[in-house]
């Protein structure tokens, strides 16, 4: 054993705590959202962040607090108004997604209705086929 090589995780002395800037937080949120449900944990481990941090950052992002912040600038706690705005923004986003899904479903049903109508009309116009 060489006495000059320190052993153990803290043998080199204290390390500086990792700092994530407000500009990096939306990037981490986007990466987490893109990850498939089964790989979300792997994404967190890869980035070295905790799910509780994602939850807190999502609240800040939804409240619009992260936009325009400089590295090192204090973010602070959300006001009740900001919390309500974030909740309503999230609800609006989910409602918009449901509306888009409903519109696509209605469009598909309309096309199916037209197709069935055309098939029904064409089957009335054609004489019945007889077996030979």
N, C-alpha and C positions, 0 to 999 in steps of 0.2 A: 504494500500500500504506500502511496506517495503522500507525504504529510502536507504538501503544497496544494493539493486539490481538495477543496471543501466538499463535504458530503451533506446531503439533505436538501430539502426544498428551500429552506430559508438561510442556507449557509452563506450565501452571497450578500446578506444584509437585507434590509427592508427594500421592497420595490415600490415604485410610485403607483398609486391607484389609477386604474384605467378611467379615462374621462370620455364620454360620448357627447358630441356636440349636438345642438338642436337640429343642425342640418343633416346629421347622420341618422337621427332617430327615424324620420320618415323612410329612409332607405332600408333600415332594419325592419320596419313595419311592412314595407312592400315585399321584402324577401320572405318574411314570415307568412304573409297572406298568400303568396304564390306557392309556398311549400304545400305538398299534398298532406292530408290529415295524418298520414302515417309517418311523414318525415319532418313534422314541425319540431319535434324534440331534437332531431339531428341538426336542424337549422339553428336552434338555440344553442346547442353545444358547440357547433362550428363557430358561431359568432361570439360565444362566451358571454351570453346574456341569459337572464331569467325570465320566465313567463310573466312574473309580476311586473317586470319592467315593461314588457310589451303592453300589458293591461294599462299601466299608468301612462305610457306614451300615446296609446290609442285615445285615451280620454283627452289628453292635451292636444293631440292632432285634431280630433273631432271638434274641439272647442276653438280651434284656430289659433292656439297660443304658440305653436312651434314656428309658424310662418314669420319670416323676417327677423328671427333672433340670430344674434352673432355668437360665435363660440365664446363661452365663459360668461355670457349674460344670464342673469338670474331669471328663472321662469316663474317661480312662486306657485302658490296654491290657487286653484280655480275658485272664482266667485260663484255664488248660487246661480247667477244669470248665465255664466259661462257653462256651468254644468247642464242647465236646462237647454241652452242652445245646442250643446253637443248631443244631448239626448234626442232633441228634435231633428237635428241633422241626420243622425243615424237612422231614426224612424223614417225620415223622408227618403233616404237612400234605399232602405229595405222596401218601402212602398213603391218606389220607382222600379226596382228590380221585379217586384210582383206584377206591376202594370205591364212591363215589357214582356214578361212571360205570358201574361194573359192575352196581350195583343197578338203574339205569335200563335198561341193556341187558337184564337178566334180566326186568324188568317188561315190556318191549316184546316179548321172545321169548315170555313167558307169554301175553300177549294175542294174539299171532300164532298160537300153538298152539291157543288156544281158538277163534279165528276159523276156522282150517283144520279143526278138529274139527267145528265147527258146519256148515261148508260140506260136509264129507264126509258127515255124517249126513243133511243135508237133500237131498243129491243121491241118496242111497240110497232115501229115502222117496218121491221124486217119480218118476212113470213117465217113461221116456225120451221126448223130444219127437221126433215124426216130421215130416219135411218134406212139405209138400203141394204 
